[in-house]
């Protein structure tokens, strides 16, 4: 059964990310825009854990089928859009230098994530050496590589949750990631910790697994189930508490949206459509902001509303065209034969 509230969460989180990137591009330092971007990423992360867990219900999904489904959903839109962008840039002559060893990273979607550790397209110092690497990084950002890693870790989290209980697994990951986060802050530079979301956002991903396992509980029971655990952790844990507050905020907001945003058929249909194209919009929006708008470089912070609306609807249009093209490419043989039959009848 389709959960309509997930489409609302998906669209709201994507909107927050788009608004955040528009604000960063225009150097709009409004605190609200930063909050929208932060919680947009958190909601996307918890939504991924939730959606994957729900998709495993019924017991008919094997792990090979699970990985094949993820590959089919992620890579065709990504590779098609990347290919179109690089082809157009190659025609107009702005592709630039690309080191051959970075090509597999680009194809797999990891160059955006690794760009925080290996600053592609710029020189940097490492062990006293002056290094300079260049990749074809265009779309996907850091989040694509991060979520791919989460998808690979999900079978382990899901299996442990079924064996020991999702809440036990979640709290274990939460405590361990807090400890690792504090350790990294103490012994590494802050920038290295800030751009290493694999560890401390793993707990947000596992929170989605917990929410999926307990989504059939009554709202009151669910609230009573989570609040004492959060309160006990806040009292007992002397480490970073901001992650717990964020997890509590996300869980309440997630359930509130899921419970109340349903029953409005027209609104549900709109958000279902936007949710269907949300991944393509995510892939396209960053390139639209920094490559297309950045090329003109004539906008200021006062243009924020216009730029945000333009990027949102243009990303939607690009996503619609992208999935339309994918649908044309992947026409099934039976449909192709039927289509050819109609064409032949028309010619007669």
N, C-alpha and C positions, 0 to 999 in steps of 0.2 A: 504494500500500500504506500502510495506517495505521501510524504509529509510536506504539506504546503508551506509550513513555517520555515523549512530549510531554505526555500527560495527567497524568502524575505531576509533571512540572515545573510545569505550569499550576496544578495544585491546591496544590502546596507553596508556590509564589510567592503565590497568592491568600491562603492561610492566613497567611503571614507579614505581608501587608498588613493583613488584618483584625485580627490580634493587635496590630500596631503602632498602628492607629487606636483600638482599644479601650484600649491603654495610654496613648495621648495624652489621650483623653477622661477617663480616670480619674486622670490625672497620675501614672502609674506610670513612673518614670524608669529602669527596669531597662535596662542596656546591651544585654542580649540581645534585648530587644523592639525596640530601635532597629536592631540589626543585621538582625533578621528583616524589618523593614519596608524597609530599604535594599536588601537583596539580593532581596527579593520584587519590588521595582520593576525592579531590574536583570534578573532572570530573565524577567519579563514582556516587557521590551524586547528581550532577545536572542532570546527565543522568537518574538516577532513577526517579526524579520528572518529567522529560520530557517524558520518556517512559510510565509512569503510566497515564499521562494526555492524550497522544496520544491513549493509549489503551481504554480510556473511550469514544472516539469519536463514534458517531452513536447512542448513547443513549440506546443501547440494553444490556448494562452491568449493572446489579444491584449490590448493595454493597455486598450481600451474595456471588454472583458469583465472585466478585472482590477478596474477602478474600479467597475463595476456590482456586482460580487460583494462588494466591500468596503462599498459603500453599503447593499446589501441585508442584510449581516450586522450592521452597526453601528447604522444609524438606526432600523429598525422597533422593536427592543426599547427603545432610548433614548427615542424620541419617545412610545411608548405609555406607558412608566412615568412619564415627565415629565408627560404629559397627565393621567394618573390622579392623580398627586400634586397638581398644580395645581388639578384639578377638586375634589378633596377639600378642599384648603386654601381654595378659593373658597367652597365650601358652608359651611364652618365659620367663614369670615371671617378667615383669617390670612395671606392671600397678600401683602398689603402693596403698597407702591408699586413700579411697574416703569416705567422710562424706555423709550419706544417704540424708540429706536435700539439698545437692547440685545437686543431680541427676535430679530433675525436671528442674533446671536451665540449666544443660547441654543438656537435651533433647530439650528444647525450644531454645537453642542457645544463651542464655544470660550470661553464665558464663564468656565468654571472655570480654564482656563489663563491667560486674560487678567486674572483677578481678582488675580493677583500684581502686575501692572503697573498695573491700574486697580482700586483697592480698592472694589468695588461695595458698596453698603449702608453706606458710611461716608464721612465727610468727610476730605479731604486737601488739601494745598497743592501747587499747580503754578504755577510762574512768578509767584508772588506772589498767585495767585488762590485763593479758597476754593471748591473744587469738591465736588460731592456727586452720586454716581450710584447708581442702583438697578437691579438686574437680577432675572430669575426663576431665577437659578442655584440648582439643587437637587441635581443628580446629575452624575456624570461626573468631577468634580474636575479637577485640572490635567492628569492623565494622558490623558484622552480627547482633548483638544485637541492634546496633544503627539504622541500616536500617530497622529492623523489627518495631522499634518504629516509624520511618518515615512512613512506610506503614500503620500503625494504625492511624497516624495523617493525612494522605493524604485525606481521605474523607472530613474532616473538611476544609482543605486548598482548595480543589477543589470546594466544595460547596460555600465557601465564595468568591472564585475567580469568579465563575459564577454569583454571586449576586452583588458583589461590584466592580468587575474588578480585574484581576490578578495583575496588577501593584500596585494598592492601597494596596492589601493584602501583596504583597512582600515588599513594602516600610515600611508598619506597622511592619511586622515581623523583618525587618532589623533594624529599630530604636529600637524596644523593645529588641532584642537580643544584640544590642550594649550596651544598658543601663544595661541589666542584666550582660553582660560580664564585664563591668567596675565595677559594684557593687561587683561581685564575686572577681575580682582582688583586690579590696580595703579591703574586709572583710574576704577573705579566702586566703589560701596559694596558691601560683602560680601553684603548681603541681596539686591541686584539680581543678583549672580552666582549665589547659592545657589538662586534661584527661576527661573533661566533654563536649564532642562535641555536645550533644543533643541540647543545646541552640543556640550557635552561628553558627553551621552548618545547623540549620534548615532554615536559610535564603538562604543558597546555594541550599538546596533542593527545596525551594519555587521558586528560580530563574528558575529551570528547568520547573516548571509549567508555569511561565511567557513565557519562550521561546517557549513552546509547543503551547500556546494560540496564539502567534504572529508569528509563523514560516512561515505563508503564505504571510507575508508582503514582499515587495521588499527589497533587501539588503540595498539600500540607505535609504529608509523610516525607516527600522528597526534600522539602525545606528542613524539616527536623532531622533528616538523615545527614545533610551536608553541614549545617551550621555548627553542631557540637564538635565535629571533626576539625573544621576550620578554626573554631575558637580554641580547641585544645592545642592545635599546632601553633597558633599565634602565641599562646602562653608558654609553651615548652620550647619553641625554637628561637634561639637568640640570634639567628643569622638573618639573611635578607627576608623581610616580611612583605615587601611590595609584591612579590610574585604570588603570595597567597591571597592578598587583596584583589589582585587582578584575576586570579582564578575564581574567587567568589563572585566578583562582578560579572565575569563572563558567564558563569553557570546560571545566575539569576536572569541575566539579560537573555541568554539563549533560551531558557525555558519560557520566559515571559513572551518572547516573540513567537515561539513555537505554539504556545497555547492560545494566544489571542488573535494572531494574524491568520485566521482561517474563516471560512464561511462566507466570504465576500467573493462571489464567483468572478466578477469582472476584474477585481483587484488581484485575485489569485492567478487569473490567466495572464495578466500583465507581468507579474513577478515571475511566473513560471517561464514566460518567454525570455525575460531578462536573465533569469538564472540559467537558461539553456545556452545563452551566448556569453555568459560571464567569463568563461575561461579565455575565449578569443578576445574579449574586451581587455582582460588583464594583460594578455600578450601584446596587444597593440598600443595601449594607452601610453606606456613609457616612451616608446619610439616616437609617437605623435608629439609628445611634449618636448623631448630633448633634441630630437633630430629635425622634425618638421618645423615646429614653432621656434626652436632654438636657431634654426637657419636664418630666420628673419630678424630675431632679436630686437623687436621694436615694442615689446609689451612691458608694462609696469605692474606694480602691486594693485593698482586701482582697476586693472583689467581682469582681476581674479574671477568674478562671476561669469563673465563672457567666456574666458578661457576654459573654465570648468565645464560649462554647458557644451562648448564646442568639442572638447576632448571626450566627454561622455558619449555624445551622440555620434561623433565620428568613429569612436571605438566600437560602438554598437553596429554601425554600418559596415565597418571593416570585418567584424566578427560574423555578421550575417552573410556577407559575400564569401568569407573564408569557408564557412560551413556549407554554404550553397555549392561552392566549387568542390569541396570534399564529397558532398553527396552526389555530384555529377561524376566524379572520378570513380567512386565506389558503387556504381550501379550494379546490382546483382545480375547474373547471367539471365535469370528468368525474366526480370524486368527489362533487360536489354533486348531479349527476343521479342517481348510484347511490344516494346517501343519500335523496333524495326518492322514488326508486322503492321503497326498502324501507319508507318511511313510508306510502306509498300502499297497498302490499300489506298492511301491518299494519292499516290502516283498513278494508280489505275483510274 
